[in-house]
Amino acid sequence: MKPFVILKTYPVPIDRTDVDTDAILPKQYMALTTRVGFGDYLFDNWRYAEAGQPGDDTAKRNKRPDFPLNQPRYQGAQIMLCRANFGCGSSREHAVWALADWGIKAIIAPSYGDIFYGNCFKNGILPIRMPAEVVEELFNDLGRTNKPALMTIDLPEQRVVCQGGKSYPFDLDASRKNSLLSGLDEIGQILASYSERIKTFEKTHFATEPWLA
């Protein structure tokens, strides 16, 4: 993972509640064996006019012009603005892989599916919980302009700052915050903290039981 410190970019809105992981990445794409390329199939059923399958050339598929990910003004956005219970449903980590592969680095929503929320941190995405009224205000601000305004997420200060100067604080577990700031997932944190102890254990273990080496 790359360290997440300050992100300054445009938001893209997904104005639907209870978006489940099958909507984020339909089940047929779980047959793919690598994390690369999932972004082409993000929100596949909403993004394209016809159903797709792994390996389809998305450039040849008919895109729905009213869906935000297909609109030119949202290309390159790295923040996704969502409604309540985003990422509910099945536990598939592939949904987070698809968001990351499309370019999303942070999500703002009132609430999330619990497993999806944890999977975001494991893949370098910051899921921010904001009160529903704040999220409503952000949606309204976004809808007033033809071009999305820049938004800044300051992780050390735990604040979201809009282009007009409005600033909104957010809460975050300290361990998850440190994970994103350092760019280390759970395994990386263990290795960073206990690498010498692990090496000592392995040296002793293989000395007493050399047939395991």
Secondary structure, 3 states (H helix, E strand, C coil): CCCCCEEEECEEEECCCCCEHHHHCCHHHHHCCCCCCHHHHCCHHHHECCCCCCCCCHHHCCECCCCHHHCHHHCCCCEEEECCCECECCCCCHHHHHHHHHCCCEEEECCECHHHHHHHHHCCCEEEECCHHHHHHHHHHHHCCCCCCCEEEECCCCEEEECCCCEEECCCCHHHHHHHHHCCCHHHHHHHHHHHHHHHHHHHHHHHCHHHC
